[in-house]
Every structure is written in C-alpha cells, then in structure tokens.
Amino acid sequence: MGQKRKRDVNGVPAASSSPATSPSLTTADSLSKLALSSTSFQIIAGSYDRVLHGLRVTIPSNDTSSSSSKPSATFTPLFLFTAHASSIRCLAVSPPSDADGTASNKRTLATSSPDTKINLYHLHTRTNLGTLAPPSASPTTSLVFPSKSTLISTDEAGYIHIFRTRDWSLLSSLHCPAPKPRPGAILQSGGVNALAVHPSGKLALSVSRGERAVRMWNLMTGRKAGVLVFPRSIPRLITGLGDGIKVTWRPGGKEGYAVMFERGVVLFGVDSEVRGKIVTTPVTKVHNIKFLEVEINNETQEVCFVATEDGRVVVYSIPKEGETKKADEEGKEEEGEEDEIKPFVIDTITPPSSDKSRIKDFDILPHPSADQKSKYFLTTANSEGIIRVYTLDFANIHIKGGAQPKKQKVEKDPESKNDDSETDGVQIQTTGFAQMAGEYSTDRRITCLTTAELDESAVGIVKDGQDEDLDDSESDSEEEDDDKYKDKDGVEDEDDEEEEWGGIEE
C-alpha cells in the first residue's frame, strides 16, 4: 500500500516542501496580479419573476483610462435564486464601513416584495439571516440603510418602520396620515413612496401617494416635524399626477433636497423654497435620480443623474446660487424672470444600439482606488433585462466660459447620441467621459438594482448550516443610540401633523 499523504489540523493536504513549485502559491500570485490589473464589484438586481440576481463585474484597468479601448467587462454569476413569493420590489445594502470608519465585510442585503416580508442576507458569506415581518403587514415600498446599525422600511399602509440591525428589533413605527379626499377624487391609501435620511442621521424626508407634500421627521425623537405642501408655481408638466415619486438629499445635505416627479425634478433649498427645475429635452418620464459631488476643472461641482423613459441617463451640472446670480447680471436678465438655478446638460449617456427601453434603475459606484477619485462606474438596468456598465471619468470633462452664458457649444464623442445639446449652459468638452464597459442580459424583467464593493475572500463561498451571527463588538457603540428613534410617550401627536416647517437648520 502506498504511503498516506500528511494532512494538517484542518484536514487540508500539506503543502509541498518546495515553495517554488507550490500550486497554492502560484494561484495566489495569479490572483494578486489579476487584482492589480482589473477592478471588480458586484451587482444585485431583483426582477418581476421573483428571482434575485448576483453578478460579479471585472473591468480591466485599461478600460477606465483608455478612450479607445473596446468594451471588455467580464460578468460572472455569483448567485441566482427565488427570493420571494412575488415580484421583488426594492432592495438595499448596508454601508461598507462601521461607525468608526473602518471597513467591514459584514454587509447586509435586504429585499422586499408585495408578500409583506423583508428578507435579510449576509452579503459576504451569502447566507440567509432570516425574515422581518413589519407589524403593519403591508407591502414594503422602499428600504434604506442610513447606517450599519439601522434599517428603515416604508409601506403602502403609510408606516415608516425603524429596525435595529444588531438584533433586528423594531425601535419605532411612524405613521403618515392618509390624505384627505378631494371632491370627486378617488380615496387613496396614502402609502409612502420614498424616504431620504439626512447624512447626519437626525432628520428624514418622505413623500406619499396622493399627498402632494413633503413630510419631515425628527429621528431623534421619533416624531413628525412638519409638512411642506408643494407650491403651485411648479408646472403641471413636471408634477404630472402631483405625487412626489422620490425624495433625496442633495450632496452633503447642505444645499437642500430634491423631489422627483413624473416628468422632472424640482430642487429645494434648505429654506424649502424652490431653487430650480430639471426637465429633459425631449420631455419624457423620469424613473430615478442620483446626486454626486465631483471635481470638474479643479472645482467641486454638484451633478445630477436622471434616468428616463426612453433609455437615456442625462447628466446635469447644478451651478451654485452665487454663480447663477452673477451670470444673470452679466447677461442682463430680463425683468420678471425668476431668479432660479438653471442646471445645464453635461452629457447624455445612451447605449450604442438603438435601444430605447426605459431605465428601470441605476446605481453609481466610485472607483475603489484612492488615486482614481475622478472615476466612477455607472450601472443601468432597463425593462428588457439588460444590465449595462459604463466607466465615467470626470477628468475628461472640460467646461469653459462663465457659469451660464446664453449660448452653449457641446463637443462630445462622435459615438455619443446627445439630444440635449440645445439647452442653456457653457462650452463643454466631454470626449471620453462615458464609455460602455460591457452588458449582460438576464432574460428577466428587472425591477430594482444596486451595486456594492466586492470582497475577494467571499468569491466562490458556498456555506451550509446555521446563519452567521453578527459580531457583538459592532453593537457596543450602537447601544447609546438605541432610544433616539423611540417616541418619548409612545403616542403620536395628531394635532401637529399639519404644522408647516420653514426649512432645515444646521
């Protein structure tokens, strides 16, 4: 009989005595070279077919720097399974860092559907952490992780539920009252459409169905702080049915917030006054918006990404209020014209083919390298189930002239299809700004999408047995904030529900 191979304490065959010929070292060396020559992240997408997709995207480094390179992104399936009893409506991933700023691989994925349940998964080990059942027993409309210690969900019954991630206990439930029916109008339930938490974690904004207003919540006390009815000055062309579809804070929360309507976006300042409007050309429905604060021409600028019904992602630059006023004075603004911010188009990102399927959702992820701060990855998903990844480099954007001269000249990539070149703005050069790195067809109707950094140690993990418990050390710093979301007397004051608020004080 042959001699048995020696095994270590973990049952793994012992390595060869010659390091130079060790297969394990060769594999590790290959993986390290691959990591240096490429960038990887993961995409999570939900679909109408109840299926949850997980993809790993690997983009060679030359794709993020060379304007002449062809799309060569590699898509590798990570997981594919039926997550809910009905279509997946929304999902969210917890932040990548702990409260002290250190990176952590204990990230949680939350998904929901009209089956009234919220499923939780460990994104690192890809295991099921369990299911949350909000007490309202109503379909969830949105999920938000304002921090690693808190998960907030909204539902069609008008409730905002705040959960503590350490033990997934319910801290508080806030209720948005149903809107009063108007004469001749159909009574609506008043479900919450979207929620946005301020970067400080102390305030939140919500928009509801049929309410035509923004509600402000004090998360320190768990009470309503006020309501702002949308002003009549907003054109019906933008509002459509009048409901706010999504609300989001502008970068840092210092400039105010924005509300997305059916056919446009309205910018509000910290005093809750209208500061500007965004309407695409040609006018079409808007499905999602995201804000970024980036460096353009060595200056920090606010940009807004708008996904449209006809398959475009339009990138707008939002000038500062002082720059707008100065440009108006130089251009001798006509009397009676409103003094508002006038966002102008930087570029319009469209697929290379004549695909005009609506963009159901998109997400933006910064480049993981510290010396590539100007680069981002844009991931879009359309109604046909096609996921596309673009590399964005804001260093390739050059803006010349004043803040907003009366005429605009746009120099763009010959392959780009920009229909918004007639908008007011500045002389812009965008050659090499947005390049498609690759696309992947899921063959399913995608409803929601998000992206996250990829932990290389998690690739290929298939774990059996019990779910992994959360580290108790994470919760030590969270216990002090456990009561900040709780109502002092447990009873909401209905008399204050129509109290107007004059803005957000720092």
N, C-alpha and C positions, 0 to 999 in steps of 0.2 A: 504494500500500500504506500502511496505517496505521502510525503510529509505534509501535515496540515499547515495552512497559512496562519501566521500570527495575527491576532486582532487586538485592537486597543480596547479600552474600557467601554467605549460606546458601540462596539461591535462593528467598527469600520475597519476594513483591511489596512494593515500597517503600510506606510509609505515605503517606497524603495530607499535603500541606503544611499543611492546616488541621486542627489538633488538635480543634477543636470538633465537626467532622463525621466524625472517625475512627471507623470501626466497631469497631476493636480496643479503643479507649478506652471506648467505650460498653459493650462486652461485659465488660471488666474491672470497670467501675464497677457493672454489674449483679451480677456475681459477688460483689463485696465487700459489696454491700447484702444479698444473699442469705445470705452467711456470718454477717453480724451479726444477722439476723432468724431464724436457724434453727441447729440443731445436727445434725451428721451423724456417723455412724460406720458401720462395715462389719460384716456378719455372714458367717461362713464355716460351712457346715454340710455334713456328709457323710451319705450315705444307703446303704441296702441295695442300691440299683441301681447302685452304683459311681460315682455322679455326685457331683461336688463343686460346691456352690452358693456363689456370692459375691454378696451384696446390699449395696447402699448404702441406709441409712435416713436420711431427713431429717425432723426433727421441728421444727415451728415453735416459736419461743421461748414463745409464749403457752401451749403445751401443757404446759410444765414449770412454769408458775406459776399458771395459772388452773384452779380446780377445776370450773368449769362448761363448759370447752371440750370439744368433741367430738373423738373420735379422728381425726386428720388426718395421720398419718405417711405419707410417700411412700417406696415401695420401688422401687429401680432396680437391675436385674440388672447385675452387674459382670463375672461370668464364669460359665460353665456348661459342664463337660466331664467326660468319663470319666477318672478319675484312677488307678484300679487295676483289676486283673483280677477282683477280687471285692469284696464289700461293704467300705465304709470303716468301720473300727472306732474309730479315735481320731485326734485332731489336736491341734496345739499351735502357738502363735505366740510368737516370741521377744519379750522385753521391749522397751518403746518407747524406753528410754534406754541410753546407753553406760555404761561403768564410772565415768566421771567425772560422771554425772548429766545430761549434755547430751542433748537429744532427737536422735533419728536416724531417718531413713526407711529404713534398711537392716534391715528386719524380715523374718524368715524364717518361712514356714509349712511345717510338717512334717505329713504324713499317713501313715497305715499301714492295712493290711488283712491278712486271713489269707494273702495271697500272699507273706508273709515279707519284703516290701520296704518301705522308708521313702522316700517321695518328698519332695523339697525344692523350694520355690518362693520366689521373691523377691516379697514382698507389695507392694512399691512399684511395680516395673516389670511385675509379673505374668508373670514368665518362669520357666522350669523350670531349677533349679540342678543337677539330677541325682538319683541314687538311691543310697541306702545299703543295703547288704546285710549285716546283722549276722552274725557268724561262726556263731552257733548255728542259723541257718536255721530259725527257729521263728516262728510268727505273733506279732506285736507286740501287747501288751495295753494299754500306756499310753506316752505321750510327755510329757516335762517339759523346759521350758527354765528351769533355775534362774537363768541369766544369759545375756547375749548371746554369751558365749564357750563355752557348754556345752549340749549336748543329751543327755538321758538317756532311754533306752528300756528297757522291760521286756518279757519274752516268756513264752510258755507253757512253755518249757523251764526256767524258773526263773532266767534270767540277767538281770542289770542291766548294760547297756552304756552307757559314758560316751564321748561323742564331743566332739572339739574343733571348733567351728564355723569356725575360721579356714581349715583345710584339710580338715575332715571326717575326720580320722584318729581311729582308735579308741585312747583313752587307757587304758581298763581295762575288764575284764569281771568282775563279781561274781556269784557263784552261790549261790542259795538251795537248800539240800539238799532233796530230796523228803521229805515227811513219812513217818514210819514207819506202815505199815498197821496198823490196829487189828483185833482178832479179828472176823472176819465182815464186815469192811468191804471195799469195792472199792478196789483200789490206784489212787491218783491221781498225776498227773504233778507236782503242786506248782507250777504256773505262778504267776507274780507277778500279783496282781490290780491293785495300785496302788502308787504311790511318792509320797512327800512329802519335799521338801528343805527343811531349816530355812532361815529368812531369812538366816542367817549364811553359808550355803553349806558348812558344815563337817560337818553331820550329815544323815542321811536315814532315814526310816522306810518300811517296806514290809510289806504283808500279802499272803499267798499262799493259794492254793487248798488246802483240806484241812489247813492247818497249825494254825489256831485260835490264832494268836500274832502278835505284832508283832516285827519284826526291826529292829534299829538298826544303821546302817552309819556308819563313820568315813570320810568322803570325803577327809580329809586324807592318809590312808594307804592308802585303798582296801581296808580290811579290815572284817570283821564285828566289831561292838562288843558284841553280845549279843542275847538274845531274851527276850520277856516273854509268858508264856502267859496267855491271857485268864482272869481269875478266875471261879470257879464262882458267884460272887454275881451275875453278870449273868444276868437272867432269860432262859429259853429263848424267851419271847415276843419278845424283841428279837433274839437271835442267829439264830433260825431254824436253818439247817444248821450254824451255828457259824463259818463263814468270815467274815473281815473283807473287805467288798467295796471299801471305800475308806478311806484314812487321810489326814488333813490336819492341819496345824499350826493351832492357834488364833491369832488376830491377834498378830503380832509374835513368836510362839513362846515368849513369857514365861509364859503361863498353862498351857502344856502342849499336848496334841494331842487329836484326836477320831477315833474309828473308827466308820464307818458299817457297820451290819449289815443284814440282810434287812428288818427291821421297826422299826428305830430307830437311835439314835446314842448312843454312850457317850463321856462326857467324861473325859479323864485329866489329872491334874496333872503338874507337872514331876518328881514323885517316882514317876510311873507308877501312882499309886493312883486308883481310880475316884472322880471328883468329882461326877458327875451323869449323868442319863439323859434322853433326849428320845424320847418315844413320841407319835405323833399320835393325835388323837381324831376320828373312829373310827380304830382301828388298821388300818394298811394298809402295803403295801410302800413302801420308800424307794429312790429311784433316784439322788439326788445331793444333796450338801450343800455350802454355802459359808459362810464366816465373814467378817464385816466388823466394823470398829471405827468407830463413828459417834458424832456428838454428838446427844444427846437430852436436852432440858431443861438445856442448857448443861453436861452431864456426858458424859464419854466412856464409852460402853457397848458391850459385845460382843453382837452379834446373829448368829443362825444362820438361814440359809435352807434349808428342807427341801423337796425335790420328791417328790411322792407318786404312787402308782399310780392314784389317782382324779382326777388332773388339778389338784391344788392345789399351791401354793407357800406353805408355812406359815412365818411369820417369828417367831422366838423371841428373847426377850431373856434373856441369861445373867447373872444377878447376880454380883457379886464375892463371894468366900468370906466376907469380913468382914460384908457386908450380910446375907447369908443367916443367919449365926450370930446377928446382932443381932435379926433378925426372928423367929428361933426362940425367943430368950429372951423377947421381948415377947409372943409368942403362947403361951408356956408349953408348949413342945414336950413331948409325952408321952415317958415313959421307954421306951427300947428302939428308938425311931425313929432311923434313920441320919441322921447329920449330913452331908447332901449338898446340892449346889447344885440348886435347883429352877427350871429355866427355865420361863418363862411366855410365853403367846402374845401377840404384839403385834397381828398381823393375819393373815388368810388371804386370799391373792390367788387368785382364780378367774376364769375367762373369763366374759363377760357372758351367753353362751349356756349351755345345759345340756350342755356338752362335758366328759365325764369320762374322756377318753383320757389315758393315763399320760404324764407328763412325762419324755421320754427324756433331755433335757439342758437346762441353762440356764446363763446367764452374767450377770455384773453388771459394769457399766462406770460409773465415776464421771463426773460432768459435767465437760467439759473446761475450763469457766470457773473461774477461781480464786475468784470471789465467789459461786459456787454449790456450796459444799462439802457442803451437806446433800442434794444431789440426785444421783440415780443412775438408770441405765437398766437395767431387768431384761428380758432376752430369753429366752424359753422356746420349746421345740420339742417337740411331742407326737408320739405314734406315728402320727397321721394325716397328718403332714407339714405341719402349720400352725405357722408361726412368729409369735409374738406379742411385742410390745414394750410394756413398761409404764414409766411415769415414776414414780419414787419420790422423795418429799420427806420426809426425817426431821424437818424443821422443823414439820411438821403433826402430829407425834406428841406428845401431852402425857400424861405419867404423873404421877398424883397419889397421895399416900399414902405408906406405908412401902415397904420393899423387897419384902416378900411378906406382906401381910395375908391372913387366912383367907378373905375374900370378895373377889370381883372383879366389877367392873362395866365393861363394854366399850361405849363409844359409838362407833359406826362409821358409815360411809357407808351410806345406805339401799340402794344398789345392790350392796353387798358381801354375800357369802354366807359368813359365818364360822361353821363348825361347831364351833369350839373355844372358845366363849365360856364354858364351864363350868370351865375349868382354873383352878388356883390362880394368883393374880397380884395385880395392882393395878388401880386405876381408870384406864382408858386411853381417850383420845380419838384416833381415827385418821382422822377425816374429811379427805379429800383427800390421804391418804398415797400410795395406789397408784391410778394411772389408766392404762387401756389406751390407748396412743397409736395403735395400728394392728395389723393382722395381714396375713400373706402366706401363701398356700397354694403349696407346692412340688409337690404331687401326687406326692410320693415319701415313703417311709418313712425318716424321719431317724434316724440312729444317734448322732450327736455334733454339738456346736455350740460355737463360740467367737465372741467379738467382739473388735474392735480399733479403735483410733482411725483415722480416715481422713485420709490426706494428699491434700489437694485437687489437688496437682500430678500425682497418679497417676491421676486420673479420666479415663477415655477412652483411656489409653495402650494401644496395641497394638504390641508390639515384636517385630521379626523379627531373625533372626541368632543370634549366639552369646550365651550367658548372660553376665550381668554378673558380673565378678569382684569379690570382696569387697575393701574398702579395706584395704591393708596397714597403714595407720596404726591401724586398730582393734586389730590383733594385738600392737602393741608392749607394751601393758600386760598382755597375756594370757600372754606367754612365761614370766613369772616363776611363773605358777601351773600350767604345763603338767604338772609332775611331782607335783602334790599329790594327784592321783587314782590314781597308779601305786602298785602294791604294791612294797614295798622288795625282796623276794626273788622276786616273781613267783609265789609258791606260797601258796595259802590254807591256813591252819592249821585242819584239820578238828577238832582237839581242843577248839577254843574255840567251836564252833558252838552249844553248848547253855549257854554261860555266861550267867547272868542278870545283868541290869543294874538298878541301883537308881534310875535316873532320869536327867535331863538337867541337868548342872551348867552354870551360866552362866560 
